[in-house]
């Protein structure tokens, strides 16, 4: 498998001392075939095309990048400009456009810390159906407001376990279809449309860096790249405080963690699940990890040099290239997925100031 062959790029993290929780049951379609083909990805791209933006690609050249990375060429996929503010709309639409008219009449439900809730609400608005989303009490008020602005009913719940129980209850009692935030074939296909689009826009890449949370984004993007540009190395990046995919790669099966601790809340689900794990294991060549200071420094650089205001998860690829991958990828042509920008102004300013302090040193 690809991950096992090149794991030396990033050391697999040691499991935390906390007891691992049982992996939850996968979404219904996760037991289907463990690979997705190019024809299926292209079909999904055609399906969602009327509703999503073809986000731009930009080659990042500047004095500061040259000073830090030399001749490494950076090609950014600016998915932060997608409708709803992140890549998540692709997966939401990939699921919802395949629902029957009766299912759409009953509406949808989802659980999320933010981006997925906003995307499901946006997709429901586009498709003229209703959405009831479960959001954690720790979610940013701006993200909650964004979901409500698209017309979703938002229920606020304390804790992840209670949130997943609540979404199951809503689905059972109201007959709503549950749209999973990162697991399922249709979700992976949605993310794969981003990968296909990027692969066709950017020309040949030596490597691609993509953020990993639950693995849905990496699973889809990597699957597409390995079919269009099979020689491109795909490297996933996780926060050090949320190492679920690192643990899963090491164990050879999806794992859960008792606690996560990172500012990149979009990359902090407490578990990996079967389909996204298998797609990542088959198509992601290696994993690396970055800490919160590195995420903040990357956010500051993106704002200072590219004038992009991104959330921590969207800075993960840049953080990895500036940190653990800098020497390994020096002089290469590298693609980076900038996946979202749903962050409130106060948090953004706090993280950027922290990043500037990290750059300034002691």
C-alpha positions in Angstrom: 0.0 0.0 0.0 1.1 3.5 -0.7 1.3 4.7 2.9 3.4 1.8 4.0 5.9 2.2 1.2 6.8 5.8 2.0 6.1 6.3 5.7 9.7 7.6 6.3 8.6 11.0 5.1 6.8 11.6 8.4 7.3 9.5 11.5 4.2 7.7 12.7 3.2 9.2 16.0 3.1 7.1 19.2 -0.4 6.4 20.6 -1.5 8.6 23.5 -1.8 7.0 26.9 -5.5 7.5 27.0 -7.6 4.4 26.4 -8.9 4.2 22.8 -12.7 4.2 22.4 -14.4 1.7 20.1 -14.6 2.8 16.5 -18.3 3.8 15.7 -20.2 1.9 13.2 -19.5 3.2 9.7 -22.0 4.9 7.5 -24.2 2.5 5.4 -22.3 2.9 2.2 -18.8 2.5 3.8 -18.9 -1.2 3.3 -19.0 -0.9 -0.5 -15.9 -1.2 -2.7 -12.7 0.3 -1.2 -11.7 2.2 -4.2 -13.3 4.9 -6.4 -12.5 5.0 -10.1 -11.9 7.9 -12.5 -15.2 7.5 -14.4 -17.1 7.7 -11.1 -15.2 10.8 -10.1 -15.9 12.5 -13.4 -19.6 11.6 -13.2 -19.8 13.1 -9.8 -17.9 16.2 -11.0 -20.6 16.6 -13.7 -23.3 16.1 -11.1 -22.2 18.9 -8.8 -20.8 21.2 -11.4 -24.0 23.4 -11.7 -23.8 24.2 -8.0 -20.1 24.5 -7.0 -17.4 27.0 -8.1 -14.4 25.9 -10.0 -12.0 27.4 -7.6 -8.8 29.0 -8.8 -5.2 27.8 -8.7 -2.3 30.2 -8.0 1.4 29.8 -8.2 2.9 31.4 -5.0 6.0 33.3 -5.8 7.5 35.9 -3.5 10.7 37.1 -1.8 9.7 35.4 1.5 8.9 32.1 -0.1 12.1 32.1 -2.0 14.1 32.9 1.2 12.3 30.1 3.1 12.0 27.4 0.4 14.5 28.2 -2.3 13.5 26.9 -5.7 10.5 24.9 -4.4 7.5 25.8 -6.6 4.2 26.2 -4.7 0.9 25.7 -6.5 -2.1 26.5 -4.3 -5.7 25.2 -4.9 -7.8 28.0 -3.4 -10.8 26.1 -2.2 -11.4 28.6 0.5 -13.3 30.5 -2.1 -15.8 27.7 -2.5 -19.5 28.4 -1.7 -20.1 27.9 2.0 -16.4 28.7 2.7 -14.9 25.3 2.4 -14.5 22.1 0.3 -17.3 20.5 2.3 -20.1 21.6 -0.1 -18.8 19.1 -2.6 -19.4 16.1 -0.4 -22.8 17.5 0.8 -24.0 17.9 -2.7 -22.6 14.6 -3.9 -24.8 13.0 -1.2 -27.9 15.1 -1.5 -28.1 15.2 -5.3 -28.4 11.4 -5.2 -31.4 11.4 -2.8 -34.9 10.5 -4.0 -37.5 13.2 -4.2 -39.2 11.6 -1.1 -35.9 11.7 0.9 -35.4 15.4 -0.1 -38.9 16.2 1.1 -38.1 14.7 4.5 -34.9 16.8 4.7 -31.4 16.1 6.0 -29.5 16.2 9.2 -25.8 16.3 10.1 -23.4 16.7 13.0 -20.5 19.1 12.8 -18.2 21.5 14.6 -18.8 24.0 11.8 -17.8 23.6 8.1 -19.9 20.5 7.4 -23.0 22.0 9.1 -22.6 25.2 7.0 -22.1 23.1 3.8 -25.2 20.9 4.5 -27.2 24.0 5.2 -26.0 25.6 2.0 -26.7 22.5 -0.1 -30.2 22.2 1.5 -30.9 25.8 0.5 -29.7 25.2 -3.0 -31.9 22.0 -3.4 -34.9 23.6 -1.7 -35.1 21.2 1.2 -34.7 21.5 5.0 -31.7 20.8 7.2 -31.5 20.2 10.9 -27.8 20.3 12.0 -26.3 19.3 15.4 -23.4 21.6 16.4 -21.1 21.4 19.4 -21.3 24.0 22.1 -17.7 24.8 21.4 -18.4 25.7 17.8 -17.6 29.2 16.8 -20.6 31.5 17.0 -19.8 32.7 13.5 -20.1 29.2 12.2 -23.4 28.6 14.0 -24.7 31.9 12.5 -23.6 30.9 9.0 -25.5 27.6 9.2 -28.6 29.5 10.4 -28.2 32.1 7.6 -28.6 29.3 5.0 -31.9 28.4 6.7 -30.8 25.4 8.8 -32.3 24.7 12.2 -29.4 24.4 14.6 -29.3 22.3 17.8 -26.5 23.0 20.2 -25.2 20.0 22.1 -22.5 19.4 24.7 -19.8 16.9 23.7 -19.2 14.8 20.7 -20.9 11.6 22.0 -24.1 13.5 22.8 -23.9 15.2 19.3 -23.7 11.9 17.5 -26.5 10.5 19.6 -28.6 13.6 18.8 -28.2 13.3 15.1 -29.1 9.6 15.2 -32.2 10.5 17.1 -33.2 13.3 14.7 -32.7 10.9 11.7 -34.8 8.2 13.4 -37.7 10.4 14.6 -38.0 12.7 11.7 -37.0 10.5 8.8 -34.2 12.8 7.8 -31.2 11.5 5.8 -28.0 11.8 7.8 -25.1 13.3 5.8 -21.9 12.2 7.4 -19.1 14.8 7.7 -16.3 12.6 6.3 -17.3 9.0 5.8 -19.0 7.3 2.9 -18.5 6.7 -0.8 -20.5 9.7 -1.9 -18.7 12.0 0.5 -15.3 10.7 -0.8 -16.5 11.2 -4.4 -17.4 14.8 -3.6 -13.9 15.5 -2.3 -12.5 13.7 -5.3 -14.0 16.3 -7.6 -11.7 18.8 -5.9 -8.7 16.6 -6.6 -9.7 16.0 -10.2 -10.2 19.7 -10.8 -6.8 20.6 -9.2 -5.0 17.8 -11.1 -6.4 19.1 -14.4 -5.7 22.8 -13.6 -2.1 22.6 -12.2 -0.1 20.5 -14.6 2.3 17.8 -13.4 3.2 17.9 -9.7 6.0 16.1 -7.8 4.0 16.1 -4.6 0.6 17.2 -3.2 0.0 18.1 0.5 -3.5 17.8 1.9 -4.9 18.2 5.4 -6.3 15.2 7.2 -9.0 15.2 9.8 -11.5 12.4 9.5 -9.8 11.6 6.2 -12.7 12.5 3.8 -10.8 15.3 2.0 -7.6 13.4 1.8 -9.3 10.2 0.7 -11.1 11.9 -2.2 -8.3 14.2 -3.3 -5.7 11.5 -3.2 -7.9 9.0 -5.1 -8.3 11.5 -7.9 -4.6 12.4 -8.1 -3.5 8.8 -8.2 -5.7 8.2 -11.2 -4.8 11.4 -13.1 -1.2 11.9 -11.9 -0.1 8.5 -10.6 3.5 9.7 -10.1 2.6 12.4 -7.7 3.4 11.7 -4.1 0.4 12.5 -1.9 1.2 13.5 1.7 -1.3 14.0 4.4 -0.8 16.4 7.4 -2.5 16.1 10.8 -2.3 18.2 13.9 -0.1 16.7 16.5 -3.0 17.0 19.0 -5.4 15.0 16.8 -3.4 12.0 15.4 -6.2 9.6 14.6 -5.0 8.8 11.1 -1.4 8.4 12.2 -2.6 5.9 14.9 -4.8 4.1 12.3 -2.0 3.7 9.8 0.2 2.3 12.5 -2.4 -0.1 13.7 -3.6 -1.1 10.2 -7.2 -0.3 11.1 -9.4 2.7 12.0 -8.7 3.9 15.5 -10.3 6.3 18.0 -8.7 8.6 20.6 -10.2 9.7 23.9 -9.2 13.3 23.6 -8.0 15.8 20.9 -6.3 19.1 21.5 -5.7 21.5 18.6 -6.7 24.9 17.3 -7.6 23.1 14.0 -11.1 22.0 15.1 -11.9 21.1 11.5 -9.2 18.4 11.7 -10.1 17.0 15.1 -12.7 14.2 14.9 -12.0 11.6 17.6 -12.0 8.6 15.2 -11.2 7.3 11.8 -13.8 5.3 9.9 -13.4 2.3 7.5 -13.9 3.7 4.0 -12.0 7.0 4.5 -9.2 5.1 6.2 -8.9 2.5 3.5 -8.9 5.1 0.7 -6.2 7.1 2.6 -4.2 4.0 3.2 -4.3 3.0 -0.5 -3.7 6.5 -1.9 -1.9 8.7 0.6 1.9 8.0 0.5 2.8 9.3 3.9 1.6 11.3 6.9 3.3 14.1 8.8 2.2 16.2 11.8 2.4 19.8 12.7 1.8 21.6 16.0 -0.4 24.6 16.7 2.5 27.1 16.6 3.3 25.9 13.1 -0.3 26.2 12.1 -0.4 29.8 13.4 2.9 30.7 11.7 1.5 29.4 8.4 -1.7 31.4 8.9 0.3 34.5 9.4 2.4 33.9 6.3 -0.6 33.2 4.1 -2.2 36.5 5.4 1.0 38.5 5.1 2.3 37.2 1.8 -0.9 36.0 0.0 -3.5 38.2 1.7 -5.5 35.1 2.5 -7.4 34.9 5.8 -7.7 31.1 6.4 -8.8 28.9 9.2 -6.1 26.7 10.9 -7.0 23.6 8.9 -6.4 25.4 5.7 -2.9 26.4 6.8 -1.9 22.8 7.6 -0.4 22.0 4.1 1.7 25.2 4.2 2.8 24.4 7.8 3.9 21.0 6.7 5.9 22.3 3.7 7.6 25.0 5.9 8.3 22.4 8.6 8.7 18.6 8.3 8.6 18.5 4.5 10.8 21.5 3.7 14.1 19.6 3.0 12.4 16.5 1.6 10.5 18.5 -1.1 13.1 21.2 -1.7 13.3 22.1 -5.4 10.1 20.2 -6.2 6.8 21.3 -7.7 4.3 21.0 -4.9 0.6 21.4 -4.8 -1.2 22.5 -1.6 -4.9 22.4 -0.9 -6.1 25.5 1.0 -9.4 24.0 2.1 -11.4 26.6 3.9 -11.8 30.0 5.6 -14.6 29.8 8.1 -13.1 31.5 11.1 -14.2 34.5 13.2 -12.2 37.7 13.1 -11.2 37.5 16.8 -9.8 34.0 16.6 -8.1 34.8 13.3 -6.4 37.8 14.8 -5.3 35.9 17.9 -3.8 33.0 15.8 -2.0 35.4 13.4 -0.4 37.4 16.2 0.7 34.1 17.7 2.1 33.0 14.4 4.0 36.3 14.0 5.5 35.8 17.5 6.6 32.3 16.5 8.3 33.7 13.3 10.0 36.4 15.3 11.6 33.8 17.6 12.7 34.4 21.3 
